């Protein structure tokens, strides 16, 4: 065997049918990429999916993909940086699908840039979406669950570089590290209210919606990265979806404040002899 076993086929479920039947799941940034992959898995288990995004195009794409597979989905306009929009989005979801019982904070912003070239607006844009947006959505969600006297689950999407440096991504790395601490802080605060807060840190999961700026850094394609990963392969998006559904399910009722890393061992990879160091200025020249 060369590496870890291959992923099971897409379309399979790791939890019993109907695990999320009758439950409303809100996924920010859920119209494309990893957000949509997670939404699909919740829908396959009976969840009603609210796809929240600033982009009308992305909302339509996500809703169409889930409905094409027989799921229930609605698109909700939302800029997670705006507290008023967040409140309105939760109200709208409740009117259309019912109270949100699971929140996936997946909305993110990122682009490769050297720190000295990063503008104040670029910094604010990423930090406000990733960190502030996660807080605003989590706060609105918890307030509604507490008011109803009902439990709930929040899943924040991180990145594996929260434990180390991320040259070229200082804005995203700082924001994601903040979300990790926020996850742990809120898990403690809200456990007495029956609200679990966990985080999922994906490794490399190729999908069709990678931004052009990110794709340009991998001219040979994302699949070629498998030689750099101990598992000997990249992740499949359904595997990320299965992890998300477990962490938000009743089967994980005793799990809170946890960061679940799913990356084929890549985060732990250390060699006896490291490859030649390449400064970020060479990787991202002017």
C-alpha positions as protocol buffer text, in pm:
chain_id: "A"
residue {
  index: 1
  type: UNK
  ca { x: 0 y: 0 z: 0 }
}
residue {
  index: 2
  type: UNK
  ca { x: 125 y: 347 z: -90 }
}
residue {
  index: 3
  type: UNK
  ca { x: -16 y: 589 z: 166 }
}
residue {
  index: 4
  type: UNK
  ca { x: -346 y: 590 z: 349 }
}
residue {
  index: 5
  type: UNK
  ca { x: -654 y: 418 z: 202 }
}
residue {
  index: 6
  type: UNK
  ca { x: -852 y: 609 z: -59 }
}
residue {
  index: 7
  type: UNK
  ca { x: -1163 y: 802 z: 36 }
}
residue {
  index: 8
  type: UNK
  ca { x: -1496 y: 625 z: 34 }
}
residue {
  index: 9
  type: UNK
  ca { x: -1723 y: 724 z: -252 }
}
residue {
  index: 10
  type: UNK
  ca { x: -1911 y: 1052 z: -250 }
}
residue {
  index: 11
  type: UNK
  ca { x: -2278 y: 1014 z: -170 }
}
residue {
  index: 12
  type: UNK
  ca { x: -2230 y: 778 z: 123 }
}
residue {
  index: 13
  type: UNK
  ca { x: -2331 y: 891 z: 471 }
}
residue {
  index: 14
  type: UNK
  ca { x: -2135 y: 818 z: 789 }
}
residue {
  index: 15
  type: UNK
  ca { x: -2436 y: 876 z: 1014 }
}
residue {
  index: 16
  type: UNK
  ca { x: -2783 y: 716 z: 1012 }
}
residue {
  index: 17
  type: UNK
  ca { x: -3035 y: 845 z: 760 }
}
residue {
  index: 18
  type: UNK
  ca { x: -3236 y: 1129 z: 903 }
}
residue {
  index: 19
  type: UNK
  ca { x: -2980 y: 1236 z: 1164 }
}
residue {
  index: 20
  type: UNK
  ca { x: -3058 y: 1599 z: 1082 }
}
residue {
  index: 21
  type: UNK
  ca { x: -3418 y: 1552 z: 971 }
}
residue {
  index: 22
  type: UNK
  ca { x: -3625 y: 1855 z: 1061 }
}
residue {
  index: 23
  type: UNK
  ca { x: -3318 y: 2057 z: 1157 }
}
residue {
  index: 24
  type: UNK
  ca { x: -3211 y: 2381 z: 992 }
}
residue {
  index: 25
  type: UNK
  ca { x: -2841 y: 2419 z: 915 }
}
residue {
  index: 26
  type: UNK
  ca { x: -2703 y: 2759 z: 819 }
}
residue {
  index: 27
  type: UNK
  ca { x: -2375 y: 2761 z: 625 }
}
residue {
  index: 28
  type: UNK
  ca { x: -2207 y: 3097 z: 569 }
}
residue {
  index: 29
  type: UNK
  ca { x: -2017 y: 3106 z: 242 }
}
residue {
  index: 30
  type: UNK
  ca { x: -2207 y: 2789 z: 162 }
}
residue {
  index: 31
  type: UNK
  ca { x: -2266 y: 2834 z: -210 }
}
residue {
  index: 32
  type: UNK
  ca { x: -1932 y: 2709 z: -335 }
}
residue {
  index: 33
  type: UNK
  ca { x: -1627 y: 2504 z: -246 }
}
residue {
  index: 34
  type: UNK
  ca { x: -1595 y: 2348 z: 97 }
}
residue {
  index: 35
  type: UNK
  ca { x: -1903 y: 2525 z: 231 }
}
residue {
  index: 36
  type: UNK
  ca { x: -2119 y: 2364 z: -35 }
}
residue {
  index: 37
  type: UNK
  ca { x: -1954 y: 2026 z: 23 }
}
residue {
  index: 38
  type: UNK
  ca { x: -2052 y: 2042 z: 388 }
}
residue {
  index: 39
  type: UNK
  ca { x: -2402 y: 2163 z: 311 }
}
residue {
  index: 40
  type: UNK
  ca { x: -2454 y: 1868 z: 79 }
}
residue {
  index: 41
  type: UNK
  ca { x: -2369 y: 1618 z: 351 }
}
residue {
  index: 42
  type: UNK
  ca { x: -2607 y: 1779 z: 599 }
}
residue {
  index: 43
  type: UNK
  ca { x: -2878 y: 1776 z: 333 }
}
residue {
  index: 44
  type: UNK
  ca { x: -2821 y: 1406 z: 264 }
}
residue {
  index: 45
  type: UNK
  ca { x: -2895 y: 1345 z: 631 }
}
residue {
  index: 46
  type: UNK
  ca { x: -3222 y: 1534 z: 615 }
}
residue {
  index: 47
  type: UNK
  ca { x: -3111 y: 1885 z: 708 }
}
residue {
  index: 48
  type: UNK
  ca { x: -3272 y: 2197 z: 565 }
}
residue {
  index: 49
  type: UNK
  ca { x: -2984 y: 2408 z: 438 }
}
residue {
  index: 50
  type: UNK
  ca { x: -2965 y: 2788 z: 449 }
}
residue {
  index: 51
  type: UNK
  ca { x: -2688 y: 2903 z: 218 }
}
residue {
  index: 52
  type: UNK
  ca { x: -2579 y: 3247 z: 334 }
}
residue {
  index: 53
  type: UNK
  ca { x: -2355 y: 3451 z: 106 }
}
residue {
  index: 54
  type: UNK
  ca { x: -2300 y: 3801 z: -28 }
}
residue {
  index: 55
  type: UNK
  ca { x: -2298 y: 3668 z: -384 }
}
residue {
  index: 56
  type: UNK
  ca { x: -2631 y: 3605 z: -553 }
}
residue {
  index: 57
  type: UNK
  ca { x: -2450 y: 3384 z: -805 }
}
residue {
  index: 58
  type: UNK
  ca { x: -2297 y: 3169 z: -532 }
}
residue {
  index: 59
  type: UNK
  ca { x: -2627 y: 3139 z: -346 }
}
residue {
  index: 60
  type: UNK
  ca { x: -2805 y: 3025 z: -661 }
}
residue {
  index: 61
  type: UNK
  ca { x: -2533 y: 2774 z: -744 }
}
residue {
  index: 62
  type: UNK
  ca { x: -2543 y: 2619 z: -397 }
}
residue {
  index: 63
  type: UNK
  ca { x: -2919 y: 2600 z: -378 }
}
residue {
  index: 64
  type: UNK
  ca { x: -2939 y: 2440 z: -722 }
}
residue {
  index: 65
  type: UNK
  ca { x: -2675 y: 2179 z: -633 }
}
residue {
  index: 66
  type: UNK
  ca { x: -2851 y: 2071 z: -315 }
}
residue {
  index: 67
  type: UNK
  ca { x: -3198 y: 2070 z: -467 }
}
residue {
  index: 68
  type: UNK
  ca { x: -3070 y: 1866 z: -762 }
}
residue {
  index: 69
  type: UNK
  ca { x: -2983 y: 1592 z: -512 }
}
residue {
  index: 70
  type: UNK
  ca { x: -3328 y: 1605 z: -353 }
}
residue {
  index: 71
  type: UNK
  ca { x: -3233 y: 1828 z: -61 }
}
residue {
  index: 72
  type: UNK
  ca { x: -3404 y: 2135 z: 81 }
}
residue {
  index: 73
  type: UNK
  ca { x: -3213 y: 2463 z: 49 }
}
residue {
  index: 74
  type: UNK
  ca { x: -3272 y: 2837 z: 49 }
}
residue {
  index: 75
  type: UNK
  ca { x: -3035 y: 3118 z: -41 }
}
residue {
  index: 76
  type: UNK
  ca { x: -2996 y: 3399 z: 212 }
}
residue {
  index: 77
  type: UNK
  ca { x: -2822 y: 3730 z: 137 }
}
residue {
  index: 78
  type: UNK
  ca { x: -2564 y: 3803 z: 406 }
}
residue {
  index: 79
  type: UNK
  ca { x: -2250 y: 4004 z: 467 }
}
residue {
  index: 80
  type: UNK
  ca { x: -2124 y: 3852 z: 793 }
}
residue {
  index: 81
  type: UNK
  ca { x: -1940 y: 4175 z: 880 }
}
residue {
  index: 82
  type: UNK
  ca { x: -2267 y: 4363 z: 933 }
}
residue {
  index: 83
  type: UNK
  ca { x: -2450 y: 4288 z: 1260 }
}
residue {
  index: 84
  type: UNK
  ca { x: -2782 y: 4416 z: 1125 }
}
residue {
  index: 85
  type: UNK
  ca { x: -2756 y: 4190 z: 820 }
}
residue {
  index: 86
  type: UNK
  ca { x: -2670 y: 3897 z: 1045 }
}
residue {
  index: 87
  type: UNK
  ca { x: -2983 y: 3953 z: 1256 }
}
residue {
  index: 88
  type: UNK
  ca { x: -3200 y: 3987 z: 946 }
}
residue {
  index: 89
  type: UNK
  ca { x: -3050 y: 3672 z: 794 }
}
residue {
  index: 90
  type: UNK
  ca { x: -3137 y: 3462 z: 1099 }
}
residue {
  index: 91
  type: UNK
  ca { x: -3490 y: 3604 z: 1100 }
}
residue {
  index: 92
  type: UNK
  ca { x: -3528 y: 3524 z: 729 }
}
residue {
  index: 93
  type: UNK
  ca { x: -3399 y: 3169 z: 769 }
}
residue {
  index: 94
  type: UNK
  ca { x: -3641 y: 3109 z: 1055 }
}
residue {
  index: 95
  type: UNK
  ca { x: -3934 y: 3230 z: 843 }
}
residue {
  index: 96
  type: UNK
  ca { x: -3840 y: 3009 z: 547 }
}
residue {
  index: 97
  type: UNK
  ca { x: -3689 y: 2698 z: 705 }
}
residue {
  index: 98
  type: UNK
  ca { x: -3737 y: 2718 z: 1080 }
}
residue {
  index: 99
  type: UNK
  ca { x: -3502 y: 2815 z: 1365 }
}
residue {
  index: 100
  type: UNK
  ca { x: -3135 y: 2755 z: 1297 }
}
residue {
  index: 101
  type: UNK
  ca { x: -3010 y: 2462 z: 1508 }
}
residue {
  index: 102
  type: UNK
  ca { x: -2666 y: 2420 z: 1351 }
}
residue {
  index: 103
  type: UNK
  ca { x: -2439 y: 2706 z: 1240 }
}
residue {
  index: 104
  type: UNK
  ca { x: -2136 y: 2652 z: 1015 }
}
residue {
  index: 105
  type: UNK
  ca { x: -1910 y: 2959 z: 1016 }
}
residue {
  index: 106
  type: UNK
  ca { x: -1739 y: 2898 z: 685 }
}
residue {
  index: 107
  type: UNK
  ca { x: -1734 y: 3245 z: 522 }
}
residue {
  index: 108
  type: UNK
  ca { x: -1374 y: 3353 z: 465 }
}
residue {
  index: 109
  type: UNK
  ca { x: -1150 y: 3583 z: 271 }
}
residue {
  index: 110
  type: UNK
  ca { x: -791 y: 3523 z: 173 }
}
residue {
  index: 111
  type: UNK
  ca { x: -538 y: 3617 z: -92 }
}
residue {
  index: 112
  type: UNK
  ca { x: -160 y: 3567 z: -105 }
}
residue {
  index: 113
  type: UNK
  ca { x: 32 y: 3884 z: -27 }
}
residue {
  index: 114
  type: UNK
  ca { x: 356 y: 3973 z: 146 }
}
residue {
  index: 115
  type: UNK
  ca { x: 292 y: 4136 z: 483 }
}
residue {
  index: 116
  type: UNK
  ca { x: 469 y: 4461 z: 393 }
}
residue {
  index: 117
  type: UNK
  ca { x: 250 y: 4487 z: 82 }
}
residue {
  index: 118
  type: UNK
  ca { x: -75 y: 4421 z: 268 }
}
residue {
  index: 119
  type: UNK
  ca { x: -293 y: 4733 z: 277 }
}
residue {
  index: 120
  type: UNK
  ca { x: -500 y: 4832 z: 581 }
}
residue {
  index: 121
  type: UNK
  ca { x: -816 y: 4768 z: 378 }
}
residue {
  index: 122
  type: UNK
  ca { x: -691 y: 4424 z: 278 }
}
residue {
  index: 123
  type: UNK
  ca { x: -617 y: 4340 z: 640 }
}
residue {
  index: 124
  type: UNK
  ca { x: -956 y: 4464 z: 759 }
}
residue {
  index: 125
  type: UNK
  ca { x: -1145 y: 4283 z: 485 }
}
residue {
  index: 126
  type: UNK
  ca { x: -1004 y: 3942 z: 577 }
}
residue {
  index: 127
  type: UNK
  ca { x: -1006 y: 3987 z: 956 }
}
residue {
  index: 128
  type: UNK
  ca { x: -1360 y: 4128 z: 954 }
}
residue {
  index: 129
  type: UNK
  ca { x: -1499 y: 3840 z: 748 }
}
residue {
  index: 130
  type: UNK
  ca { x: -1314 y: 3559 z: 923 }
}
residue {
  index: 131
  type: UNK
  ca { x: -1300 y: 3674 z: 1286 }
}
residue {
  index: 132
  type: UNK
  ca { x: -1563 y: 3943 z: 1331 }
}
residue {
  index: 133
  type: UNK
  ca { x: -1810 y: 3763 z: 1107 }
}
residue {
  index: 134
  type: UNK
  ca { x: -1769 y: 3440 z: 1301 }
}
residue {
  index: 135
  type: UNK
  ca { x: -1832 y: 3622 z: 1628 }
}
residue {
  index: 136
  type: UNK
  ca { x: -2136 y: 3813 z: 1503 }
}
residue {
  index: 137
  type: UNK
  ca { x: -2301 y: 3502 z: 1359 }
}
residue {
  index: 138
  type: UNK
  ca { x: -2220 y: 3293 z: 1667 }
}
residue {
  index: 139
  type: UNK
  ca { x: -2357 y: 3560 z: 1901 }
}
residue {
  index: 140
  type: UNK
  ca { x: -2682 y: 3592 z: 1706 }
}
residue {
  index: 141
  type: UNK
  ca { x: -2721 y: 3215 z: 1692 }
}
residue {
  index: 142
  type: UNK
  ca { x: -2659 y: 3165 z: 2064 }
}
residue {
  index: 143
  type: UNK
  ca { x: -2895 y: 3444 z: 2165 }
}
residue {
  index: 144
  type: UNK
  ca { x: -3178 y: 3280 z: 1972 }
}
residue {
  index: 145
  type: UNK
  ca { x: -3108 y: 2931 z: 2105 }
}
residue {
  index: 146
  type: UNK
  ca { x: -3090 y: 3055 z: 2465 }
}
residue {
  index: 147
  type: UNK
  ca { x: -3412 y: 3253 z: 2425 }
}
residue {
  index: 148
  type: UNK
  ca { x: -3585 y: 2936 z: 2305 }
}
residue {
  index: 149
  type: UNK
  ca { x: -3430 y: 2727 z: 2582 }
}
residue {
  index: 150
  type: UNK
  ca { x: -3291 y: 2486 z: 2324 }
}
residue {
  index: 151
  type: UNK
  ca { x: -2946 y: 2343 z: 2250 }
}
residue {
  index: 152
  type: UNK
  ca { x: -2742 y: 2400 z: 1935 }
}
residue {
  index: 153
  type: UNK
  ca { x: -2411 y: 2337 z: 1762 }
}
residue {
  index: 154
  type: UNK
  ca { x: -2161 y: 2574 z: 1605 }
}
residue {
  index: 155
  type: UNK
  ca { x: -1877 y: 2464 z: 1379 }
}
residue {
  index: 156
  type: UNK
  ca { x: -1605 y: 2714 z: 1290 }
}
residue {
  index: 157
  type: UNK
  ca { x: -1383 y: 2646 z: 990 }
}
residue {
  index: 158
  type: UNK
  ca { x: -1014 y: 2709 z: 1055 }
}
residue {
  index: 159
  type: UNK
  ca { x: -693 y: 2632 z: 869 }
}
residue {
  index: 160
  type: UNK
  ca { x: -408 y: 2405 z: 974 }
}
residue {
  index: 161
  type: UNK
  ca { x: -167 y: 2699 z: 994 }
}
residue {
  index: 162
  type: UNK
  ca { x: -329 y: 2830 z: 1314 }
}
residue {
  index: 163
  type: UNK
  ca { x: -49 y: 2648 z: 1499 }
}
residue {
  index: 164
  type: UNK
  ca { x: 234 y: 2797 z: 1296 }
}
residue {
  index: 165
  type: UNK
  ca { x: 333 y: 3068 z: 1057 }
}
residue {
  index: 166
  type: UNK
  ca { x: 175 y: 3125 z: 718 }
}
residue {
  index: 167
  type: UNK
  ca { x: 404 y: 3345 z: 508 }
}
residue {
  index: 168
  type: UNK
  ca { x: 200 y: 3534 z: 252 }
}
residue {
  index: 169
  type: UNK
  ca { x: -116 y: 3492 z: 457 }
}
residue {
  index: 170
  type: UNK
  ca { x: -53 y: 3695 z: 774 }
}
residue {
  index: 171
  type: UNK
  ca { x: -406 y: 3840 z: 762 }
}
residue {
  index: 172
  type: UNK
  ca { x: -580 y: 3504 z: 728 }
}
residue {
  index: 173
  type: UNK
  ca { x: -352 y: 3325 z: 974 }
}
residue {
  index: 174
  type: UNK
  ca { x: -404 y: 3588 z: 1244 }
}
residue {
  index: 175
  type: UNK
  ca { x: -780 y: 3584 z: 1192 }
}
residue {
  index: 176
  type: UNK
  ca { x: -805 y: 3205 z: 1194 }
}
residue {
  index: 177
  type: UNK
  ca { x: -593 y: 3185 z: 1510 }
}
residue {
  index: 178
  type: UNK
  ca { x: -837 y: 3429 z: 1667 }
}
residue {
  index: 179
  type: UNK
  ca { x: -1127 y: 3207 z: 1566 }
}
residue {
  index: 180
  type: UNK
  ca { x: -959 y: 2910 z: 1731 }
}
residue {
  index: 181
  type: UNK
  ca { x: -938 y: 3096 z: 2062 }
}
residue {
  index: 182
  type: UNK
  ca { x: -1292 y: 3221 z: 2015 }
}
residue {
  index: 183
  type: UNK
  ca { x: -1405 y: 2862 z: 1965 }
}
residue {
  index: 184
  type: UNK
  ca { x: -1254 y: 2757 z: 2296 }
}
residue {
  index: 185
  type: UNK
  ca { x: -1380 y: 3064 z: 2483 }
}
residue {
  index: 186
  type: UNK
  ca { x: -1738 y: 3033 z: 2359 }
}
residue {
  index: 187
  type: UNK
  ca { x: -1739 y: 2658 z: 2422 }
}
residue {
  index: 188
  type: UNK
  ca { x: -1681 y: 2725 z: 2790 }
}
residue {
  index: 189
  type: UNK
  ca { x: -1926 y: 3016 z: 2813 }
}
residue {
  index: 190
  type: UNK
  ca { x: -2212 y: 2846 z: 2633 }
}
residue {
  index: 191
  type: UNK
  ca { x: -2186 y: 2485 z: 2750 }
}
residue {
  index: 192
  type: UNK
  ca { x: -2426 y: 2557 z: 3039 }
}
residue {
  index: 193
  type: UNK
  ca { x: -2676 y: 2673 z: 2776 }
}
residue {
  index: 194
  type: UNK
  ca { x: -2646 y: 2349 z: 2579 }
}
residue {
  index: 195
  type: UNK
  ca { x: -2454 y: 2507 z: 2291 }
}
residue {
  index: 196
  type: UNK
  ca { x: -2148 y: 2322 z: 2163 }
}
residue {
  index: 197
  type: UNK
  ca { x: -1875 y: 2508 z: 1975 }
}
residue {
  index: 198
  type: UNK
  ca { x: -1612 y: 2317 z: 1778 }
}
residue {
  index: 199
  type: UNK
  ca { x: -1373 y: 2385 z: 1493 }
}
residue {
  index: 200
  type: UNK
  ca { x: -1266 y: 2197 z: 1183 }
}
residue {
  index: 201
  type: UNK
  ca { x: -921 y: 2258 z: 1033 }
}
residue {
  index: 202
  type: UNK
  ca { x: -901 y: 2120 z: 678 }
}
residue {
  index: 203
  type: UNK
  ca { x: -582 y: 2039 z: 496 }
}
residue {
  index: 204
  type: UNK
  ca { x: -577 y: 2033 z: 118 }
}
residue {
  index: 205
  type: UNK
  ca { x: -917 y: 1955 z: -34 }
}
residue {
  index: 206
  type: UNK
  ca { x: -920 y: 2035 z: -406 }
}
residue {
  index: 207
  type: UNK
  ca { x: -1244 y: 2167 z: -549 }
}
residue {
  index: 208
  type: UNK
  ca { x: -1358 y: 2362 z: -854 }
}
residue {
  index: 209
  type: UNK
  ca { x: -1399 y: 2695 z: -677 }
}
residue {
  index: 210
  type: UNK
  ca { x: -1044 y: 2778 z: -570 }
}
residue {
  index: 211
  type: UNK
  ca { x: -970 y: 3147 z: -634 }
}
residue {
  index: 212
  type: UNK
  ca { x: -743 y: 3217 z: -934 }
}
residue {
  index: 213
  type: UNK
  ca { x: -480 y: 3375 z: -707 }
}
residue {
  index: 214
  type: UNK
  ca { x: -464 y: 3055 z: -504 }
}
residue {
  index: 215
  type: UNK
  ca { x: -458 y: 2826 z: -808 }
}
residue {
  index: 216
  type: UNK
  ca { x: -172 y: 3023 z: -959 }
}
residue {
  index: 217
  type: UNK
  ca { x: 55 y: 2910 z: -675 }
}
residue {
  index: 218
  type: UNK
  ca { x: 5 y: 2549 z: -780 }
}
residue {
  index: 219
  type: UNK
  ca { x: 73 y: 2543 z: -1156 }
}
residue {
  index: 220
  type: UNK
  ca { x: 75 y: 2162 z: -1159 }
}
residue {
  index: 221
  type: UNK
  ca { x: -268 y: 2146 z: -996 }
}
residue {
  index: 222
  type: UNK
  ca { x: -381 y: 2058 z: -647 }
}
residue {
  index: 223
  type: UNK
  ca { x: -372 y: 1683 z: -704 }
}
residue {
  index: 224
  type: UNK
  ca { x: 5 y: 1705 z: -760 }
}
residue {
  index: 225
  type: UNK
  ca { x: 42 y: 1810 z: -396 }
}
residue {
  index: 226
  type: UNK
  ca { x: -18 y: 1451 z: -285 }
}
residue {
  index: 227
  type: UNK
  ca { x: 356 y: 1383 z: -293 }
}
residue {
  index: 228
  type: UNK
  ca { x: 400 y: 1638 z: -13 }
}
residue {
  index: 229
  type: UNK
  ca { x: 141 y: 1481 z: 219 }
}
residue {
  index: 230
  type: UNK
  ca { x: 218 y: 1180 z: 444 }
}
residue {
  index: 231
  type: UNK
  ca { x: -115 y: 1023 z: 347 }
}
residue {
  index: 232
  type: UNK
  ca { x: 0 y: 1007 z: -15 }
}
residue {
  index: 233
  type: UNK
  ca { x: -315 y: 1178 z: -139 }
}
residue {
  index: 234
  type: UNK
  ca { x: -519 y: 1494 z: -103 }
}
residue {
  index: 235
  type: UNK
  ca { x: -853 y: 1510 z: 75 }
}
residue {
  index: 236
  type: UNK
  ca { x: -1190 y: 1451 z: -87 }
}
residue {
  index: 237
  type: UNK
  ca { x: -1459 y: 1705 z: -7 }
}
residue {
  index: 238
  type: UNK
  ca { x: -1704 y: 1441 z: 113 }
}
residue {
  index: 239
  type: UNK
  ca { x: -1457 y: 1350 z: 387 }
}
residue {
  index: 240
  type: UNK
  ca { x: -1472 y: 1706 z: 514 }
}
residue {
  index: 241
  type: UNK
  ca { x: -1851 y: 1693 z: 502 }
}
residue {
  index: 242
  type: UNK
  ca { x: -1858 y: 1370 z: 703 }
}
residue {
  index: 243
  type: UNK
  ca { x: -1637 y: 1525 z: 972 }
}
residue {
  index: 244
  type: UNK
  ca { x: -1862 y: 1832 z: 988 }
}
residue {
  index: 245
  type: UNK
  ca { x: -2181 y: 1629 z: 1024 }
}
residue {
  index: 246
  type: UNK
  ca { x: -2032 y: 1422 z: 1305 }
}
residue {
  index: 247
  type: UNK
  ca { x: -1913 y: 1722 z: 1506 }
}
residue {
  index: 248
  type: UNK
  ca { x: -2258 y: 1883 z: 1484 }
}
residue {
  index: 249
  type: UNK
  ca { x: -2456 y: 1565 z: 1545 }
}
residue {
  index: 250
  type: UNK
  ca { x: -2606 y: 1420 z: 1864 }
}
residue {
  index: 251
  type: UNK
  ca { x: -2333 y: 1153 z: 1843 }
}
residue {
  index: 252
  type: UNK
  ca { x: -2081 y: 1422 z: 1942 }
}
residue {
  index: 253
  type: UNK
  ca { x: -2287 y: 1556 z: 2232 }
}
residue {
  index: 254
  type: UNK
  ca { x: -1986 y: 1544 z: 2469 }
}
residue {
  index: 255
  type: UNK
  ca { x: -1750 y: 1717 z: 2225 }
}
residue {
  index: 256
  type: UNK
  ca { x: -1702 y: 2092 z: 2260 }
}
residue {
  index: 257
  type: UNK
  ca { x: -1410 y: 2333 z: 2233 }
}
residue {
  index: 258
  type: UNK
  ca { x: -1229 y: 2088 z: 2005 }
}
residue {
  index: 259
  type: UNK
  ca { x: -1023 y: 2157 z: 1693 }
}
residue {
  index: 260
  type: UNK
  ca { x: -1057 y: 1860 z: 1457 }
}
residue {
  index: 261
  type: UNK
  ca { x: -768 y: 1850 z: 1209 }
}
residue {
  index: 262
  type: UNK
  ca { x: -831 y: 1659 z: 888 }
}
residue {
  index: 263
  type: UNK
  ca { x: -525 y: 1680 z: 665 }
}
residue {
  index: 264
  type: UNK
  ca { x: -371 y: 1337 z: 609 }
}
residue {
  index: 265
  type: UNK
  ca { x: -97 y: 1409 z: 863 }
}
residue {
  index: 266
  type: UNK
  ca { x: 38 y: 1709 z: 673 }
}
residue {
  index: 267
  type: UNK
  ca { x: 42 y: 1942 z: 976 }
}
residue {
  index: 268
  type: UNK
  ca { x: 270 y: 1701 z: 1163 }
}
residue {
  index: 269
  type: UNK
  ca { x: 509 y: 1640 z: 876 }
}
residue {
  index: 270
  type: UNK
  ca { x: 870 y: 1703 z: 973 }
}
residue {
  index: 271
  type: UNK
  ca { x: 1164 y: 1572 z: 776 }
}
residue {
  index: 272
  type: UNK
  ca { x: 1513 y: 1478 z: 888 }
}
residue {
  index: 273
  type: UNK
  ca { x: 1632 y: 1715 z: 621 }
}
residue {
  index: 274
  type: UNK
  ca { x: 1405 y: 2005 z: 533 }
}
residue {
  index: 275
  type: UNK
  ca { x: 1377 y: 2130 z: 175 }
}
residue {
  index: 276
  type: UNK
  ca { x: 1568 y: 2442 z: 82 }
}
residue {
  index: 277
  type: UNK
  ca { x: 1412 y: 2752 z: 238 }
}
residue {
  index: 278
  type: UNK
  ca { x: 1247 y: 2988 z: -9 }
}
residue {
  index: 279
  type: UNK
  ca { x: 1182 y: 3341 z: 122 }
}
residue {
  index: 280
  type: UNK
  ca { x: 832 y: 3475 z: 70 }
}
residue {
  index: 281
  type: UNK
  ca { x: 976 y: 3758 z: -143 }
}
residue {
  index: 282
  type: UNK
  ca { x: 1091 y: 3495 z: -393 }
}
residue {
  index: 283
  type: UNK
  ca { x: 756 y: 3317 z: -382 }
}
residue {
  index: 284
  type: UNK
  ca { x: 558 y: 3640 z: -420 }
}
residue {
  index: 285
  type: UNK
  ca { x: 782 y: 3882 z: -611 }
}
residue {
  index: 286
  type: UNK
  ca { x: 663 y: 4231 z: -697 }
}
